[in-house]
């Protein structure tokens, strides 16, 4: 029978899944596990969706070298397969054959670090393998069947905070109906239970994503046309369990252009928001300044704004923009970024 302490642990770890400060939540989960299970160290490992490698995302009590070995070397051992296939997290002391204790990983990494018992669980979220949790103790026989069952009961919560791709959709502004993917360079990783954004098929939009990444922005909201359909798109530098330099979360959905604006008027409004004059805009579109003046008049009327400045502010605030890739210093993207902390 689970004790009150065990039930309280499971409840508290479950609530930490929704903690806004994800890094603090992961560390607190491991601290609670050590406290209740009388462990001396714990490590939470996540799988990088871009390269498939294991990386520690939270740790308590391990040296840097031991933490690295648990993240990198353990997945190369035969015991990794045992963990993946076990109904309960295996523990060293309860392994019938004691082959782990006689193996090279224990002799090279576990025993020299002062640990005599340990258990490891494979984390799965929405049916996908997303990482590992390791616990270690200096006391042999520390992790019995009851401890293994307790760890198994909280592993779904640990998996939820270690799931890199899954955590991405918790970012603000991502709707349940949005198509979502993580992009890093030429790699596109689908997000679980979401379709890939169609806009990523457009080479020009991929240039926008690259310029967003290079410009160091936190968020960009915009519109993008594809196959005669406009899409509401968002680019975000997500906070993820694994540090993925250059990773961009892209989410998109078909949308109607606000205020009844035409595609050309969105293009003109975008350039107004970039501070371009009518003459400069006319040169870009190979049109007369008079024609651009008419477009500006229509934009002001439809958006019910009284000046170019007010219309530009509305465009940035509501994301009624089509970013322009390929401009010097990435000006066509940089002008509309929300910076970190903004």
N, C-alpha and C positions, 0 to 999 in steps of 0.2 A: 504493500500500500504506500502511495506517495505521502510524504510528511507535509505538514503545513509549510515548512521551509521550501520544499520542492515546488509546491503549487505556487507559492509567492514568487519564486524565481521564474517559473514559466510565464506567469502573468506579467512580471516586470520586463522580461526580455521581449515579450510580445508587444508591449506598449512602446518599447524603444524603436521598433520598426518605423514608427511614425514621427520620431524625433527629427526636427528640422536640421539639426547639426548632426549629419550622418557620421562624421568622423568620431565625434564624442559618443554617439550611440554605439558604434562598433567597439570602442574601447571599454565602455561601461558594460556591455554584454559579456565581454571576456572577463572583466573583473568580477562580475556576479557569478559566473561559472566557477572561477577559481575559488571564490569564497564559499559557495555552497558545496562544491564537490571536493573541497580540501586539496585543490591543485596548487602547484607552485608556478606554473607558466601556461599560457594559452596563446594560440596563434590562429588568425582567420586568414584564409588564403582564397583569392579570387582568380578566376581564369580570364586572361586578357582576350577579348573576343577577336582582336585583330591578328594575333600571332599564336593564340592557344597556350601561351606560357602561364605558369602559376606564379602569382606574386602576392606577398603578404600585404594585407590592407589594414591590419590591426594586430598588435602583439603586446603581451604582458609577461614579463619575467624571463624571456629568452635573450641571450646575447645576439648580436647582429649575425654572427657566424652560424649559430644554431638555427636562427630564424630563416636564414638563407637556405640552409640545407633542408629544412622542413618544406620550404616552398619549392625549391628546384630539384633537389636530389631525391626526395621521397617519391615523387611521381615517376621516377625511373626504376623503382624497385619492384620486385614481384609482389610485395605486400600492398602496393597501391591497388592492384586488381582485386585483392581480397577485400579491401575497404570498399571499393565500388560495388562489390557483389554481396556484401554482408547485410543482413536484416537489421542488426544492431551495430553501432560503432564498435569495432574490435578493440580490446585492451590487451596490453602486453601480458599482464598477469593471468588473464583468463584464456589465453591462446593455448589449446590443448597440446600442440606439438612443441611449443616454445621455440619455434624456428626463428621468430623475429629476434628474440633475445640472443640467439647464437649467430645472427647474421651480421653482415658487414656494416649496415646502416646503424644498428644499435651500438656496435663496437666503436665505430668511428665518430658518431655524432651524438648519440643519446647518452651513453654511459659516461663519456668524458665530461659531459655538461652537468653531471651529478644527478641525472634522473634514473629512477629504477622502475617506474611504471608510466604508462601513457595510453591514450586512446585517441583514435582518429575517426571522424565521420565524413562521409561524402555528402556534399550539399547539393540539393536539387531544387530548382524553382520552376514551377509550371512545366514539370517533366524534363527539364534540361539540367545536365550537370554543370554547376557554376563554381565549384570550389571545394575546399576542405576546411575542417576545424580540427586542430590538434590541442590536446591537453597533456601536461606532463606533471609528474610528482616525484619527489625524492624518496618517497616511501613505496616499497614494493607492496603490491596488493592493494593499492589505494583505490583503484577503479574497479569495483565489482559490477555484477549484473544490474543492480539497482542504479548505479551511477551511469551505466551505459544506456539504460532506458531513459533516465532523466535527460541525458545529452540528446538522445534521439527525439525527445519531445520538443526540444527548443531548436532543433536543426532547421525546421522550416523558416523560423524567424531569422536565423543566422544566414540562411540562403537568400532571403529577400534583401538583406543589406549588402550581401557580397555579389549579387547579380549585376554585373556591369551594364549589360544591355538593358536589362529590366529597369534598373534605377534611372536610366536616361529619360524614360517617359514620365517620371515624376516632376520633371522640370515645369515651371509655370508656363502657361500658354499652350500646352499640348492638350488637344481635345481627344476624347475617346475615339472619335471618327477619323482623326488625322492619320495619314500615312507617315511613317517614321523610319528613319535609318540613321546610323552613325557613319560618318565619313572621315577618313583620314588619308590624305593623298589620293591615290587611285583605288583604295580599298573602300568598299561599302559593306557594312555589316547590318543585316536586317535586325529589327527589334522584335522580340517575341510577340506573336499574335497581331502584328501590324504588317500591312502591305508596304512595299517600297514606294517612296514618292516618285510619281511619274516625272516630275520636273528634273530629276537627276539624269534623265535621258538626254537632256539638252546640254550641249557642250558649253554654251554661253553661261548657263546657270551654274555649271560646275566651276567656271571661272569666278563667278561671284562667290561661291563657297571658298575657293582657294584664297581670294583676296580678303574675305572676311577673316579667315584663319590668320593670314599674314598681318592683318591690321590690328590684331589683339583686342577685338571687340568682344563684348559679353553677349550681346543680343542684336539681331536685326530682324525687323518685321517689314514685309514687302508684298508686292503682287508680282506674278509672273505669268505670261501667256504661253500656252503650249497647245498645239492642235486646236486652235480657235476657242480654247477654254482658258479662262483666267483662274489662277490658283492663289490662294492666300498662303504664303510661305513664312516660315520662321527659321532663323539660324540661331543656334545657341552654343556657347562654349560650356558644356555641362560639367557639373561637379560629380565625379564618379569615384567609386571605391578604388579603382586602379588609375594611377596618373597616366593619361594618354595625351602627350603633347601633340597639339594640332588636331585633336578630334573635334568634330563639329556635329551636333545633333541637328538634323534637317527634318522638319515636319511640314506637311502641306495638305491642303484639301481644295477641291473646286470651290470657287466663290464668284459671286456677282460683284462687279466693280461698284464701289459705293457712289452715291450721288448721281447715278446715271452717267458717269463720265465715259467717254469713248477711250479706246486704246491710245489714240494720239494725244488726247487731253491728259491722260495719265503720264505719258512721256514728257509733255510740256510741264506739267506740274512737278514732276521729278526734277527737272532742270531749274525750275523756279526755286525749289528747295535747296538746290546746290548753289544758288546765288547768281545764275547766269542771266544776262540781259536778253532782251528780245532779239537783238542783232546776232548774238552768239548762238542762241537757240536756232534761229533761222539758218545760219550757216551749217549747223549740224544736220538739219533735215533737208537742206537744199530747197528751202522755201523762202518766200519774201517775208520781211519783217511785218508787213501788213497782215499776212495770213497768221503769223504767230500772235500778233496783237489780238486778232479775232479769237484764237484759241484761248488766250489768257482771259479775255472777257467772258467766254463761255464757262471757263473754270470758276471764275469768281461768282458768276450767277448761280451755277449749279451747287457750289459748296456754301453759298450764302456768306461769303467772306467779302470784306470791303477793300482789301489791298493784297498785293502780291505777298507781302510779309506775313499777313494773317493766313493766306492760303498755304504758304510754305510751312508755317507752323502746324497747321492742321494736317498736312500731308505727312510730316514727320511723326506727329503725335498718334495718328491713326494708321500709319504704315501704308498710305496710299502712294506707293512709290514703286517704280521698276528700276532697281539698281543698274548702273551702267558700268560693266567691267571693261578693263583695258585702258582706262584713263591714267595719265601720269600720277604717280604716288597713290594709286588706287583711290583717287578722289571720288569716283562714282560709287564707291561702297563706303569708304571711310566717313563720308559726310553724314551718314544716317545711323551710325553705330551707337548702341548704348554701351558705355564703358563699364569695366568691373567696378562694382560698388555703386553704380548709377541707377 
